Amino acid sequence: MFGQVLATEFIKLRRAKATWATLAVLAMMPPGIALFLWIVREPERAAQLGLLGTKASLAGLEATWPEYFYMLTLVFGVGGMLLLAFIVAYLFGREYRDATAKNMLALPVARHWFAVAKLVVAAVWWMSLVTAVLAEAMVIGLAMGLPGFSSELAAAGIADVLLAAGVSFLLAPVVAWIAVWSRGEVAPIAFSLVMLALGNLFGKTGWAEWFPYSIVPLLVGMVADPVDSLPAGSYVVLAGTFMAGVAATILQLRFADNAQ
């Protein structure tokens, strides 16, 4: 039964424009980073083209592979939190927007399978985007001839990107619950924006490693210097947030009033 539900969820995406929209948004990030690093490397030429506002803002920056991977990790971590919010809100909220939730929930299928299947689709969708855009980023970085490349650095940089992307996904089930609870797509996206702002706020305190939405900014160095590894407590918080989001989504579908 789960296989049929999962296959149906993938079929729904065949003609969906949202998949291509998310790919287009994420695919613009590596060229944007590359342009920024080119400006750092060629400030005089960039100034001639009107691309350089002030040299002071570029102080301390270097057009190198470590800097490139750092910016990619920032994009896939913090940017991933927002893009995943859109993906999950679309998968769960569209059922209410298109008035198909009543049909879906009336099927002789355990309702928890719908929640699990949509989260699996979100995970596959997200990791497909990450893989494709990461490959694009590697090609762009090699084409630019950035200094400091090595196989060890590439392996570590890719591992950091995948970790940031994975940690971002652990927050997705809470967004799914907000989408089901609010029966739409606007509330979960607004919720994610508010949580990102709060994560940045708490990230400047000693509670950053305990607040789920501060952990990604803490990991990628948005609120402080990037950390080599997260404390064990942060992984416990993330795992608890993931499981709580899944449970809340399933319970909302099974027991709450889902009338349209």
C-alpha positions, 0 to 999 in steps of 0.5 A: 500500500505504501508503495502505491501511495509513494508512486502516486506522489511521484506521479503528481510531480511529472508536470509540476512547474514547482520542481523546475522552479526550485531547480532554477532558484538553487542553480542560480546560486553557484554562478552568483557566488562565482561572480562574487569571487571573480569581483574579489579576484579582479576588483579593478576590472569589476570596478570598471564594469560598475560591479564593485560598490566599495573595496572595503566590503571585500576586505579579508575575502579571498577567491579560493576553494575554501571560501567557495565551499564555505559560501556553498555550505551557507547556501545549502544550509540556510538557503535550504531551510527556506527552499525546503519550506517551499517544497514541503508546503507545496507537497502538503498544502497543495492538497488543500489549495486544489481541494483534493485533500478530502479525496485523498483522506477518504481513500481506504489507506492509512493516513500516516502513509500519505505523510510518510510518502510526501516526506520521502518525496520531499527528501528525494526532491531535495537531494536531487536538487543538492546533487545537481547543483553541487555538480554544477558548482564543482564545474564552475569552480574548476572552470574559474581556476580557483586556487587551493583545490585538492581531493581532500579539500573537495571531499571535506567541502562536499561533506560539509554541504551534504551535512548542512543540507541534511540538517536542514531537512530534519526541520522539514516535518514541522513545516509539514505539520504547519501546512496540514494544520493551516490547510495551505501553503502561506502559513508554513512559509511564513513560519519558516521565515520567522523561525529563521529570524529567531534562529539568527537571534538565538544564534548570538546567545549561548542557547544556539546549540539547543534551538533547532533553527539556530543549529544550521546557522551555527553550523555554517557560520552565519552567526559565528565562526563555522564549527568543526562539528556540532555538539551531541546535544544538537543532534538530539535536538534535531532528531527530536524536532524531526520525530515531533514534526512527523508525529504531529503531521500524522496525528493532524491527518488522523484525528483532526477535523480535515473538512474542506 
